[in-house]
Amino acid sequence: MEFVGVLVLILVLTLLAGHFAQRIGFPAVVGQLLIGIVLGPGVLGLIHTNELISVFSEIGVIILMFLAGLESDLKMLQKYIKPALIVAVLGVILPIALVGGASLLFGVNPMESLFIGVIFSATSVSISVEVLKEYRTLNTKEGATILGAAVADDIIGVLLLGVMIALTSSKTGSNSNIGLAIFYQILFFIGVYVIGKWIVPVLMRLSDRLYITASRTVMSMIICLGLAWLADVAGLSGAIGAFFAGVAVSLTDQDDEINESIEPIGYAIFIPVFFVSVGLSMTFSGLQSVIGLIVTLTVLATLTKLLGCGLGAYMSGFDLTSSGVIGAGMISRGEMALITLQIGYGEHLMSETYYSAIVLVIVIVTLVAPFILKDAIRRNKAAMNNA
């Protein structure tokens, strides 16, 4: 029962921390992260990662990625496919090249530097969406392009992460094992397409005929956990399978209901534990030795999305102020970067040496992103009024 007491403490404190973070204009995830840092070895040392926390955290990642896939509006991506893809691609290339390159200059090994670049290629627009709603800019061409680019960004990021995990998991094996691993992973993605296009719709229709409470929710969780398990069997992260499960379910008629029913499951228990577990893994010892890396990556992580995605928008025909809004809307990393970091850390793509530094950079960038976006929206509205 000791874990139940720990769980109660985590839920009470993350509930309050998330509430007060949002009251002062910060994302709830930042408050939850801080709880993990304060309770963990980094400050008070009251809670340490154990097997149950790890299991709850892993389920939290799977549900988060499922929800990310579920909220990926592919119809929106199709409508703004050209500008969204240009914005997303440049917003992925620049962080990988510049953030990864800067990490190399600070002595980080090549594979880890590449992974750091992949972490900061991720975008979390949940925070940006709140700002866009506040300024009534969500249903504009800028808002639609940000959302469309975020969908493409998530898919590209998940695929890159899958490739890196596949490469590292095959490193120690023989040539035949490497070939077999690649074969399984190709087979997985073919299977995902077949399951998503034909099997998922049939399963969701079948759930409507079952005489059981919350049959749609149960069926969607079967799909989510099933694809997560298949991804793990194929040598990929289970979170990658969960993401594509969410994308598949989002194409059915029941997607809104599923989203409303799965969110409480995740956010009531598993997702707060995940964010706390990230904080529990963070320590402040040795951070002073990488302060230069932290400052450099914070600046580059902000500028590569602002300028890279802004340039992509400008190339797509947006004016300078509109491009600034789109670039600013793509800065926030939030939970997507943390999920990528945690998955990679579990797969030994990230060492303990730089883990805490990268968490700190993600938190700082996530905090500054809404303020940059608010300023960009005001500039754009002023330019429109003066036109």
C-alpha positions in Angstrom: 0.0 0.0 0.0 3.0 2.3 0.2 2.7 3.0 -3.5 -0.9 4.1 -3.1 0.2 6.7 -0.6 2.9 7.9 -3.0 0.3 8.0 -5.8 -2.0 10.1 -3.6 0.8 12.6 -2.9 1.7 12.8 -6.6 -1.9 13.4 -7.7 -2.7 16.0 -5.0 0.5 18.0 -5.7 0.3 17.8 -9.5 -3.3 18.9 -9.4 -2.5 22.0 -7.4 0.7 22.7 -9.2 -1.0 22.4 -12.6 -3.8 24.7 -11.4 -1.5 27.4 -10.1 0.8 27.2 -13.2 -2.2 27.9 -15.5 -3.5 30.6 -13.2 -0.2 32.6 -13.8 -0.1 31.9 -17.5 2.3 28.9 -17.6 1.5 25.4 -19.0 0.2 22.9 -16.4 2.9 20.4 -17.5 5.6 22.8 -16.1 4.0 22.7 -12.7 3.8 18.9 -12.8 7.5 18.7 -13.8 8.5 21.0 -11.0 6.7 18.7 -8.5 8.8 15.8 -9.7 12.0 17.8 -9.4 11.1 19.0 -5.9 10.0 15.6 -4.6 12.8 13.7 -6.3 16.6 13.3 -5.6 17.2 16.8 -7.1 15.8 18.6 -4.1 13.9 16.8 -1.2 14.5 13.2 -2.1 11.1 12.1 -0.8 10.2 9.9 -3.8 12.5 7.8 -5.9 11.7 6.0 -9.2 10.6 2.4 -8.6 9.0 -0.4 -10.7 5.4 0.8 -10.2 6.2 4.4 -11.0 8.0 3.2 -14.1 5.0 1.1 -15.3 2.5 3.9 -14.6 4.8 6.3 -16.4 5.1 4.0 -19.4 1.3 3.7 -19.7 1.2 7.5 -19.3 3.5 8.0 -22.4 1.4 5.5 -24.4 -1.9 7.3 -23.6 -0.3 10.7 -24.3 1.0 9.5 -27.7 -2.4 7.9 -28.4 -4.1 11.3 -27.7 -1.6 13.1 -29.8 -2.4 10.8 -32.7 -6.1 11.1 -32.0 -5.9 14.9 -32.1 -3.9 14.9 -35.4 -6.4 16.3 -37.8 -5.4 14.8 -41.1 -8.2 16.6 -42.9 -6.7 19.9 -41.7 -3.3 18.7 -43.0 -4.8 17.9 -46.4 -6.4 21.4 -46.6 -3.2 23.2 -45.9 -0.8 20.5 -47.1 1.7 22.6 -49.0 2.4 25.4 -46.4 2.1 22.9 -43.5 4.7 20.5 -45.0 7.1 23.3 -45.9 6.8 24.8 -42.4 7.1 21.3 -40.7 10.1 20.2 -42.8 12.1 23.4 -42.2 11.1 23.3 -38.6 12.6 19.8 -38.3 15.7 20.3 -40.4 17.0 23.4 -38.7 16.8 22.1 -35.1 18.4 18.8 -36.1 21.2 20.6 -37.9 21.9 23.5 -35.6 20.9 22.1 -32.2 22.6 18.8 -33.0 25.6 20.6 -34.4 26.0 22.8 -31.4 25.8 19.7 -29.1 28.7 18.2 -31.1 30.7 21.4 -30.6 30.2 21.0 -26.8 31.7 17.5 -26.9 28.5 15.4 -27.0 29.0 12.2 -29.0 27.5 12.1 -32.6 24.6 9.8 -31.9 23.5 11.6 -28.8 23.9 15.0 -30.6 21.6 13.8 -33.4 19.1 12.6 -30.8 19.2 16.0 -29.1 18.4 17.6 -32.5 15.5 15.2 -32.9 14.2 16.1 -29.4 14.1 19.8 -30.4 12.5 19.1 -33.8 9.3 18.2 -31.9 6.5 20.7 -31.4 3.8 20.8 -28.8 1.1 23.1 -30.0 -1.3 22.5 -27.1 0.1 25.6 -25.4 0.1 27.6 -28.6 -3.6 26.6 -29.2 -4.6 28.2 -25.9 -2.9 31.4 -26.9 -4.5 31.3 -30.3 -7.9 30.8 -28.8 -7.4 33.7 -26.3 -6.6 36.0 -29.2 -9.3 34.5 -31.5 -6.7 33.5 -34.1 -7.2 29.7 -34.1 -9.6 29.7 -37.0 -7.4 31.9 -39.3 -5.0 30.8 -42.0 -2.1 31.2 -39.6 -3.8 29.0 -36.9 -4.8 26.4 -39.5 -1.2 26.3 -40.8 0.2 25.9 -37.3 -2.1 23.0 -36.6 -1.4 21.3 -40.0 2.3 21.8 -39.6 2.1 20.3 -36.1 0.5 17.1 -37.5 3.2 16.7 -40.1 5.8 17.6 -37.4 4.6 14.9 -35.1 4.6 12.3 -37.8 8.1 13.2 -39.0 9.4 13.2 -35.4 7.9 9.8 -34.6 9.4 8.3 -37.7 12.8 9.8 -37.0 12.7 8.5 -33.4 11.7 5.1 -34.7 14.7 5.1 -37.1 17.1 6.1 -34.3 15.8 3.4 -32.0 16.1 0.8 -34.8 19.7 1.9 -35.5 20.8 1.7 -31.9 19.0 -1.5 -31.1 20.7 -3.1 -34.1 24.2 -1.9 -33.3 25.3 -4.8 -31.1 23.7 -7.5 -33.2 25.1 -9.5 -36.1 24.4 -8.6 -39.7 21.6 -11.2 -39.8 20.1 -9.7 -36.6 20.2 -6.2 -38.1 18.5 -7.4 -41.2 15.8 -9.2 -39.2 15.2 -6.1 -37.0 14.8 -3.9 -40.1 12.5 -6.5 -41.6 10.3 -6.5 -38.5 10.1 -2.8 -38.4 9.1 -2.5 -42.1 6.6 -5.2 -41.4 5.2 -3.2 -38.5 4.6 -0.1 -40.6 2.9 -2.1 -43.3 0.8 -3.7 -40.6 -0.1 -0.3 -39.2 -1.3 0.9 -42.6 -3.4 -2.3 -43.0 -4.8 -2.2 -39.5 -5.5 1.5 -39.6 -7.2 1.5 -42.9 -9.3 -1.7 -42.7 -9.3 -3.3 -39.3 -9.7 -0.3 -36.9 -12.9 0.9 -38.6 -14.4 -2.7 -38.4 -13.4 -3.0 -34.7 -14.9 0.4 -33.8 -18.2 -0.5 -35.6 -18.2 -3.9 -33.7 -17.9 -2.0 -30.4 -21.2 -0.4 -31.1 -22.9 -3.8 -31.1 -21.4 -5.0 -27.8 -23.7 -4.9 -24.8 -21.1 -3.5 -22.4 -20.6 -0.2 -20.7 -18.1 2.1 -22.5 -17.5 -0.5 -25.2 -16.1 2.1 -27.6 -13.6 3.3 -25.0 -12.5 -0.3 -24.2 -12.1 -1.1 -27.9 -10.0 2.0 -28.5 -7.7 1.1 -25.6 -7.4 -2.4 -27.0 -6.3 -0.8 -30.3 -3.9 1.6 -28.5 -2.3 -1.0 -26.3 -2.3 -3.7 -29.0 -0.3 -1.5 -31.5 2.0 -0.3 -28.7 2.7 -4.0 -28.0 3.3 -4.8 -31.6 5.7 -1.8 -31.9 7.6 -3.1 -28.9 7.8 -6.6 -30.5 9.1 -5.0 -33.7 11.9 -3.4 -31.7 10.4 0.1 -31.7 9.0 2.1 -28.8 5.4 1.2 -27.7 4.6 5.0 -27.8 5.2 5.0 -31.6 2.6 2.3 -32.0 0.2 4.2 -29.7 0.6 7.3 -31.8 -0.4 5.6 -35.0 -3.3 3.8 -33.2 -4.5 7.3 -32.3 -4.2 8.5 -35.9 -6.2 5.4 -37.1 -9.0 6.0 -34.5 -9.1 9.7 -35.4 -10.3 8.7 -38.9 -13.4 7.0 -37.6 -16.7 8.6 -36.7 -16.2 8.0 -33.0 -13.0 10.0 -32.6 -14.5 12.9 -30.6 -16.2 10.6 -28.1 -13.0 8.5 -27.7 -10.9 11.6 -27.1 -13.4 12.7 -24.4 -13.3 9.3 -22.7 -9.6 8.5 -22.9 -8.4 11.9 -21.7 -9.8 11.4 -18.2 -8.2 8.0 -17.9 -4.8 9.4 -18.8 -4.9 12.7 -17.0 -6.5 11.3 -13.8 -3.6 9.0 -13.0 -1.0 7.9 -15.6 0.0 11.2 -17.3 0.7 13.1 -14.1 2.9 10.2 -13.0 4.8 10.4 -16.3 5.6 14.1 -15.9 6.6 13.6 -12.3 8.8 10.7 -13.3 10.7 13.0 -15.7 11.3 15.4 -12.8 12.4 12.5 -10.6 15.1 11.7 -13.0 16.5 15.2 -12.8 19.4 16.3 -10.6 21.3 19.6 -10.4 24.7 18.1 -9.7 27.0 18.9 -12.6 24.7 21.4 -14.3 27.2 24.2 -13.8 29.6 22.3 -16.0 27.2 22.4 -18.9 25.7 25.9 -18.4 27.2 27.0 -21.7 25.4 24.1 -23.5 22.1 24.9 -21.7 22.2 28.6 -22.7 23.2 27.8 -26.3 20.6 25.1 -26.8 17.9 27.3 -25.3 18.6 30.1 -27.8 18.9 27.7 -30.7 15.8 25.7 -29.8 13.8 29.0 -29.8 15.3 30.5 -33.0 15.4 27.4 -35.1 11.6 27.0 -34.9 10.9 30.8 -35.0 13.0 31.4 -38.0 12.8 27.9 -39.6 9.0 27.6 -39.5 8.7 31.4 -40.2 10.8 31.0 -43.3 8.7 28.0 -44.4 5.6 30.2 -44.0 7.1 33.1 -46.0 8.1 30.7 -48.8 4.5 29.5 -48.9 3.2 33.0 -49.5 2.5 34.4 -46.1 3.7 38.0 -45.3 6.4 38.7 -42.7 4.1 39.3 -39.7 1.9 36.3 -40.5 5.1 34.2 -40.9 6.2 35.5 -37.5 3.0 34.2 -35.9 3.4 30.7 -37.5 7.1 30.6 -36.5 6.2 31.6 -32.9 3.4 29.1 -32.8 5.8 26.3 -33.4 8.3 27.1 -30.7 6.7 25.3 -27.8 8.2 21.9 -27.1 6.2 20.8 -24.0 5.1 17.2 -23.7 6.2 16.1 -27.2 9.8 16.9 -26.5 9.6 15.4 -23.0 8.0 12.2 -24.4 10.7 12.0 -27.1 13.4 12.5 -24.4 12.0 9.9 -22.1 11.6 7.3 -24.8 15.1 7.9 -26.0 16.5 7.9 -22.5 14.8 4.5 -22.0 16.4 3.2 -25.2 19.9 4.5 -24.2 19.9 7.3 -26.9 20.5 9.8 -24.1 23.0 9.5 -21.2 22.5 10.7 -17.6 25.2 13.3 -18.2 23.0 15.5 -20.3 19.5 14.4 -19.3 18.9 17.1 -16.6 20.3 19.8 -18.9 17.9 18.9 -21.7 14.9 18.8 -19.4 15.8 22.3 -18.2 16.1 23.6 -21.8 12.7 22.1 -22.7 11.1 23.8 -19.6 12.7 27.2 -20.4 11.7 27.1 -24.0 8.2 26.0 -23.1 7.9 28.9 -20.7 9.0 31.6 -23.1 7.1 30.3 -26.1 3.6 31.7 -25.2 5.0 35.2 -24.6 6.8 35.2 -28.0 3.5 34.0 -29.7 1.4 36.7 -28.0 3.8 39.4 -29.2 3.8 38.0 -32.7 -0.1 38.0 -32.8 -0.2 41.6 -31.6 2.3 42.7 -34.3 0.3 40.8 -36.9 -3.0 42.4 -35.8 -1.4 45.9 -35.7 0.0 45.4 -39.3 -3.5 44.3 -40.5 -5.1 47.3 -38.9 -2.6 49.7 -40.5 -3.0 48.1 -43.9 
